[in-house]
């Protein structure tokens, strides 16, 4: 299982994500229209499968990427918008995601093998494999290779990225903000 270690900056990010997940609803209709304007039809279907909190987070990430890169290409914004799309396949709500994150921190290798299991154990395993799950969904949706690669790589250490380092640094910084 490839995940970044939990550092103070990562804890701040996770805390902000948790607090944000408690607010109901997705992005505003304006933000929703802005986001889907950068997505292919199959990607837009995946986008709609994401939770409201995940879509709000994704729009915030994509807006930061857009500001940092000044008119990035469509696949880069799609990567920002869909980097967490694999989380939707877990079917976990906020409490389950908290449990999965804790389990992943203390038993990542064992929990990652749970992805093919049934019940809560399987949902936790799929959540912890969300980069791979998302990449598979994006590939089936016909996404650009960069969009697929970033879904897979967004939790990897920089030395393991295949995405252009300049783009990956901007995408990571926007996600960890």
C-alpha positions as CSV (number, residue, x, y, z in Angstrom):
1,X,0.0,0.0,0.0
2,X,1.5,3.3,-1.0
3,X,0.6,6.1,1.3
4,X,2.4,9.1,2.6
5,X,3.3,9.0,6.3
6,X,1.0,10.9,8.6
7,X,2.9,14.1,9.5
8,X,1.6,17.2,11.2
9,X,0.8,18.8,7.9
10,X,-1.1,15.7,6.8
11,X,-3.0,15.7,10.1
12,X,-4.1,19.3,9.5
13,X,-5.2,18.3,6.1
14,X,-7.2,15.3,7.4
15,X,-8.7,17.4,10.2
16,X,-9.9,20.0,7.7
17,X,-11.3,17.3,5.4
18,X,-13.2,15.7,8.4
19,X,-14.7,19.0,9.5
20,X,-15.6,19.9,5.9
21,X,-17.3,16.5,5.5
22,X,-19.7,17.3,8.3
23,X,-21.3,20.0,6.2
24,X,-24.1,18.7,4.0
25,X,-24.4,19.2,0.3
26,X,-22.1,19.5,-2.7
27,X,-20.6,22.6,-4.3
28,X,-22.7,25.5,-5.4
29,X,-24.4,25.2,-8.8
30,X,-21.9,27.7,-10.2
31,X,-18.9,25.6,-8.9
32,X,-20.6,22.4,-10.2
33,X,-21.0,23.9,-13.7
34,X,-17.4,25.1,-13.7
35,X,-16.1,21.7,-12.7
36,X,-18.2,19.6,-15.1
37,X,-17.1,22.0,-17.9
38,X,-13.7,20.5,-17.6
39,X,-14.8,16.8,-17.6
40,X,-15.5,14.3,-20.4
41,X,-18.9,12.7,-20.3
42,X,-17.7,9.6,-18.6
43,X,-15.7,11.6,-16.1
44,X,-18.8,13.7,-15.3
45,X,-20.7,10.5,-14.5
46,X,-17.9,9.6,-12.1
47,X,-18.0,13.1,-10.6
48,X,-21.6,12.8,-9.9
49,X,-20.9,9.5,-8.0
50,X,-18.7,11.4,-5.5
51,X,-20.0,12.6,-2.2
52,X,-20.9,16.3,-1.8
53,X,-18.0,16.8,0.6
54,X,-15.6,15.1,-1.9
55,X,-16.9,17.3,-4.8
56,X,-16.5,20.5,-2.7
57,X,-12.9,19.4,-1.8
58,X,-12.2,18.6,-5.4
59,X,-13.5,22.0,-6.7
60,X,-11.3,23.8,-4.1
61,X,-8.3,21.7,-5.2
62,X,-9.0,22.4,-8.9
63,X,-9.5,26.2,-8.3
64,X,-6.1,26.3,-6.5
65,X,-4.5,24.4,-9.4
66,X,-6.2,26.8,-11.9
67,X,-4.8,29.8,-10.1
68,X,-1.3,28.4,-9.7
69,X,-0.9,27.3,-13.3
70,X,-2.9,30.0,-15.1
71,X,-5.0,28.2,-17.6
72,X,-3.8,24.6,-17.2
73,X,-4.9,22.0,-19.8
74,X,-8.2,20.1,-19.3
75,X,-6.6,16.8,-18.1
76,X,-4.7,18.6,-15.3
77,X,-8.0,20.1,-14.0
78,X,-9.7,16.8,-14.5
79,X,-6.9,15.2,-12.4
80,X,-7.5,17.8,-9.6
81,X,-11.3,17.2,-9.8
82,X,-11.1,13.4,-9.8
83,X,-8.0,12.4,-7.8
84,X,-10.3,11.0,-5.0
85,X,-13.0,9.5,-7.2
86,X,-12.0,6.0,-6.1
87,X,-13.4,6.8,-2.6
88,X,-16.9,6.5,-4.0
89,X,-16.5,2.8,-4.6
90,X,-16.0,2.1,-0.9
91,X,-19.5,3.3,0.0
92,X,-18.2,4.6,3.3
93,X,-19.6,7.7,4.9
94,X,-17.7,10.0,7.2
95,X,-17.5,7.7,10.3
96,X,-16.4,4.8,8.2
97,X,-13.8,6.9,6.5
98,X,-12.4,7.9,9.9
99,X,-12.2,4.2,10.9
100,X,-10.6,3.3,7.6
101,X,-8.0,6.1,7.9
102,X,-7.0,4.9,11.4
103,X,-6.9,1.3,10.3
104,X,-4.8,2.3,7.3
105,X,-2.4,4.1,9.6
106,X,-1.8,1.1,11.9
107,X,-2.4,-1.9,9.6
108,X,-2.2,-0.6,6.0
109,X,-0.8,-3.8,4.4
110,X,-3.5,-6.1,6.0
111,X,-6.3,-3.7,5.4
112,X,-5.4,-3.2,1.7
113,X,-5.9,-6.9,1.2
114,X,-9.5,-6.6,2.4
115,X,-10.6,-4.8,-0.8
116,X,-12.1,-8.1,-2.2
117,X,-13.9,-8.9,1.1
118,X,-17.5,-8.4,1.8
119,X,-19.1,-6.0,4.3
120,X,-17.3,-3.3,6.3
121,X,-13.9,-5.0,5.9
122,X,-14.3,-4.8,2.1
123,X,-15.4,-1.2,2.1
124,X,-12.4,-0.2,4.3
125,X,-10.1,-2.1,2.0
126,X,-11.5,-0.4,-1.1
127,X,-11.3,3.0,0.6
128,X,-7.6,2.5,1.3
129,X,-7.1,1.4,-2.3
130,X,-8.9,4.5,-3.6
131,X,-6.0,5.6,-5.8
132,X,-6.0,2.3,-7.7
133,X,-9.8,2.1,-7.7
134,X,-10.1,5.6,-9.1
135,X,-7.5,5.0,-11.7
136,X,-9.4,2.0,-13.0
137,X,-12.6,3.9,-13.1
138,X,-11.0,6.8,-14.9
139,X,-9.4,4.5,-17.4
140,X,-12.7,2.9,-18.2
141,X,-14.2,6.4,-18.6
142,X,-11.7,7.3,-21.3
143,X,-9.7,9.8,-19.2
144,X,-6.4,11.2,-20.4
145,X,-3.4,9.2,-19.2
146,X,-2.3,12.2,-17.0
147,X,-5.7,12.2,-15.2
148,X,-5.5,8.4,-14.6
149,X,-1.8,8.6,-13.5
150,X,-2.5,11.3,-10.9
151,X,-5.4,9.4,-9.4
152,X,-2.9,6.5,-8.9
153,X,0.0,8.6,-7.8
154,X,-1.5,11.4,-5.6
155,X,-0.4,9.7,-2.3
156,X,3.0,8.5,-3.6
157,X,6.3,10.0,-2.6
158,X,7.6,12.4,-5.3
159,X,10.3,10.0,-6.4
160,X,7.6,7.6,-7.6
161,X,5.7,10.0,-9.7
162,X,5.4,9.6,-13.5
163,X,3.4,12.8,-13.8
164,X,5.5,15.8,-14.7
165,X,7.0,16.9,-11.4
166,X,6.0,20.6,-11.9
167,X,2.4,19.6,-12.4
168,X,2.5,17.0,-9.6
169,X,3.9,19.5,-7.1
170,X,1.1,22.0,-7.9
171,X,-1.5,19.2,-7.7
172,X,-0.1,17.9,-4.4
173,X,0.2,21.4,-2.9
174,X,-3.4,22.2,-3.9
175,X,-4.7,19.0,-2.3
176,X,-2.7,19.4,0.9
177,X,-3.7,23.1,1.4
